[in-house]
Amino acid sequence: MTTLTIRHRTNYRYRAPVNLGPHRLMLRPREGHDVGLTSFRLVITPDAHVTWAQDVMGNTVATAAFPFATDSLAIESHATLTLGAVAWPIFDIAASAICYPFRYGDDEWTDLGALTVPQNPDSKGRLRDWTRAFVSGNPTDTLALLKDVCVGVSTAIAYRQRDDEGTQSPIETLDRRWGSCRDFAVLFVEAVRCLGFGARIVSGYLDNRAENLIGQNLAGSTHAWAEVYVPGAGWITFDPTNRSVGGFNLVPVAVGRDIRQVMPVSGSYAGPADMLDDMTVEVELR
């Protein structure tokens, strides 16, 4: 078991006082059989009225409402948790799904729904064709295929940190041949959906205190990766940025069909677009 303390702070500074709209916060780690949350605390300055809910994916969402105008906003979360995932997991895949192609059960297919459908246009089938090149035969080993696509993303695409908002489409990432972790995750998820898998985006934190992982220079960082549903094994974690399988060094916070659904902090203000003077994000893991 690994014990982690995570401090995540987002700061906004405005050129003059602005009226803030409701802010949607996805900062509380998701608990599970290998993630145990010991404590969680949310501190917002200026004071806000905070309500809590769960979304359709079971993510914990806080909504902060601000009664007064302000020229600054600080959102800070503190979490202490334990990680129990192993570095080299063995997946108990159902016999019916060991080889690809396979058929999801009727209930699984219904419940996965939109998670099996690519979300980005690919009218010429470029992503589909790129992905099918990883299928070595019929049948082929399911887990080996997913690992090959995961490694293939990081082989084809160079990591580049991006501070600007938004995510590249898979075709943009393939054309540019570079991207951030969220671009890697979106490309991987959309690629395996082209093969008929149910897949979802995950946002959270990467435990890189050893500072030895691809594309990460700091001990702590926000991060994006993917999960693929395989019968028997359930949701299997793939981090194409670091070519890894399993979540031993990952702390999930939110899962979703689309990257836009799992942003840690999202909100708005009333006023001219240039009123935002500065925004910074700090993540510290201990």
N, C-alpha and C positions, 0 to 999 in steps of 0.2 A: 504493500500500500504506500502511496505517495501522498504527502500532505502539502497542499498549496494554499498560499494566501494571495489573492489577486486584488489589486487596486487599479481601477479604471476611471480616469478623469477626462472629461470633455469640457473645454472652455470656449466660450464665445465672447467676443468683444464687439460692440457696435459703436458707430460714430456719434450717435445720440440716442437717448432713450427711445425704445420701440415697444410696441404692444406685442407680446408673444402669443402665438396660437398654442393650442394643446400640443404637447410633445409626447411622442410614443417611444417608450424606452424598453428595449429588450436586453437586459443586463444580468438577470438572475440565471445562473447555470441550471441546466436541465438535470434533474436527479435521475438515477437509474441503478441497475445492478452493479455497475462499476464506477459510478460517480455518486458520492455521498456529500451532501451539502451540510456543513456544520453550522455556519452562520452566514447571514447576508444583511447588509445595511446599505441604504441609499440616502445620500445627502445632496440636497439641491439648494443652490443659492442664486437668486433670492428664494424665499419660501414659496412653496407651491402646494396646491391641493392635489394629492396623489391618490388615484384609485387603481385597483389591481383586478386583472381578469386573465382568463386563458383563451387563446385563440383557437381556431379550428384544428391546429396541429398540436395543441397541448402546450404551447409555449406560454410562459408567464410574461404578461405585458403590463407595464405600468404606464398610466397616462397622467401627465403632470399639467395642471392648469394654473395660469399665472394671473393674479388679479390686478397687478400694477405694472406700469411701464418700467423698463430697466435698460441700462446700457451695457450689462454684462450678464452672463449665465454660466454657471458651473454645475455640472452633473457628475457626481462621484459615487462609485459603488465599491463596496468592500465585501469580498467573499472569501470564506475559508472552507476548503473541501478536501476530500480524499479521492484519489484515483486508484482503481483496482484493476484496470485493464492490463493485460500482459503484452510484452513487446512482440511476441511471435505467436499470435493466436491460431488455434486450430478450429475450423468452422465445420459444424455438423450439418452439412448440406443434405437435403432430402435426396433420396435415390433418384427421384423423378427429375431433379434439377442439376444433377452432377454434370451432365453433358448439355451443351447448347447446340441447337435450339431446344427449348423445353416450353411447356405450356403452364402458365399460372393456373391455379384452381379458380373456379368461377367466383368464389367469394373474394379471393385475393385480387383478381382482375377488376372486380367491381370496386373494391376499396382503394386500390392503387389509382384508379381513374386517371386524372390529369397528370399524375406523376409518371405515366408512361408515354406522354405525348410531348414531343419537342415544342418549346415555347418561342423559338426564333425562326424566322423565315429561312427556307433553304430550297428555293424554287428550282434550282439547277441540280439539287442533290449532291452538292459538293461535300457537305459534312457526312452525309450517308455513305458516299463512296469512300471517303477517307477512313471512316470507321470500319466498314466492311472489309477493308484490307487487312485488319487484324484477325479476322476469322480464318484460321488455318485449314479448317476442314469441316465436314458435316458427317458426324457430330464432332464437336471439339470440347475440351474441358472448360467448364463454365468459369471457375475461379481463375484459371490461367488466362482466359480471354480477358476478363475484367482487369487483371493485373497488367496484361500487355497494353490495354488501352490507357491505363493509368500512367505507365512508364512512357508510352508513346506520346502522351500530351507533353510531358516534361522534356522529352527528347526533341520534339518538333518546335517547342516554344521556349524562349529564353525568359527567365524571370526578370521583371523590372518593377520596382516599387512605384506605385502611382498614388499621388495624393489628391488628384482631381476626383470629382464625384462621378458616379455612373460606372457601368460595366460594359466592356466590349462584347459585341455579339460573337458567337463562335467563328463565323466567317471572317470577321475583322481580326480576330486573334490569329487565325490561320494565315491570313494575308500579311499581317504585320510581323508575325513570328516572335512576338514578345507580349508579355502581359503580367498582371499582378496575380496574387493568389486567388482573388475572386474571379478573374478571367480564366484561370486554369480550372477552377471548380465548375464554372458554367460550361466551358468547353467539354469537360469530362461528362458532366451530367447529360448534356444534350447529345453527346456522342453515344452513350450507352442507351439512351432512350430511342435512338435511331435503330438499335438492335432489338428493341422491344422490352428492355428492362424498366422496372419502376425505380426511379432515382429521385433524390431530393438534395437540396443545397443545405449546408450547415454553416452557421457562423458561431464563433466563439473565440477561444484563446489557444495559442500554441505555447507549450512549455518548452522553451529553448534556453534554459538556464545553462546548459553546457555550451551554448553558442556554436553549434556544429551542424545546423540544419540549412538546407539550401534556401537561399533567398531571404534569410532572416539574420539581421545583424545584432539584434537586441535580445536580452534574456526573456523578455515578455513582449507579446504582440497580439493584436487582434488578428484573426485568421479566418479563412473560408475554405471548406473542403466539401466532400460529398459522401452520401450513403446510398447504397444500392440494395434493393430488397431481393434476397435469394431464399426460396422456400427451405425451411429447416433451420438455416442459419439466421434468418431474419435480416435486419439492417446491418450490412457490412460497411465499415468505414474505409474510404479511400482518400488519401491526400495526394493529389497529383503534383502539387508543388514540391513535395519532398519524396515522391515515389514510394509512399508507405501505405501499408494496409493494416487496419486496426487502429484503435484510438488511445494507445497507451500514453501519448504525450499531447492529447487534445482534450480541451474542456468545452463541450457543446453548450451553447446558450439558446439557440433557436434553429429550427428546421423549417423549410418551406419549399414550395414548388418553384418559386422564382427568387432570385437574389434580392429583389426589392422588398420582399416580405420579411427579411431577416436582418435588416439594418439595426445596429445597436441603438442609435439615436436618430430620430427623425422628427421634424417639426417645422414651424414657419413663424414669420413675424409680419406685421403690417407696416409697410413703408417701402421706400425705394430699394431696388435690388442692391445698390452699392452701400447700404447702411452697415453691412457686415464688414468689420475692420479686420478681424483675425479669428481663426479657429485653430485650436490645438488639441491633440489627443495624446494622453500618456497612459501607458500600461506598465504596471510593475508586478512581477511575480516573485514570490519568496517561498 
